[in-house]
């Protein structure tokens, strides 16, 4: 793998549908450590593009939690809900180039299709070359063949997006920009060079690479870290009512997250203050440990 010579810019991009929990802390901490260990910048983006599911109260809670953990960010917080014009401009570019097309299909139309790796229905291309469509949504025209990239934790990943998902949605029928387009536009606009996030988003990465290519945007370096699971082997999430992080437990939560990330702090770091613990973690951050069996 060729080293990325660009100045390191990382980011954490939570959706404000609830507070941070142990699982989201692992992703945030790994991203923060990766940026700080490289002497880079770490940005915070609130992914509230899906406005009906998000709340300002949840976003404010996340900001307070990060502050209590000592995971300070650089620059201003970016809010996706304020960037619709950027997303629409990108979509217009894709439409003009023929990379995106209008789709009139409903969910009911796709009920018989197999599930893709992200749990959505695979799109069979019904409207791909269908003239006179009144668009409900807009889709990317996905080329045939594998999309491959080198993940710093998981190694070489290759996915045939056309076979797995088909032409995926860029702009939703309810009028909101889809996650895959918004993330690509934001990462490029903010100059993000390194994306460190949970392995649950691995299926999104080949799709985002396709959007980057269609828009002529640079591809970040990717690292997908292991997921924290509950007692039933399910990913900790807001949907499964994972307990929120408490500000008073910041040092203990950080130590637990570091141990999960295969960076267990020594005794002297454990008994030190929060900032000393984080300083130890930055000095000792080795993401290749996550790839070890």
Secondary structure, DSSP 8 states (H G I E B T S, - for coil): -----S--EEEE---SSS--BHHHHHHHHHHHHHHHHTT-EEEEEE---SGGG--HHHHHHHHHHHHHHT---SS--EEGGG-HHHHHHHHHHHHHHTSEEEE---TGGGTTS-B-TTSSB----TTTT-TT---SEEEE---SS-EEEEETTTEEEEE-HHHHT-S-EEE-TTS-B-HHHHHHHHHHHTT--EEEEEGGGHHHHHHHHHHHHHHT----EEEEE---B-TTS-B--TTTT--B--GGGHHHHHHHHHHHTT----HHHHSS-HHHHHHHHHHH--GGGGG--
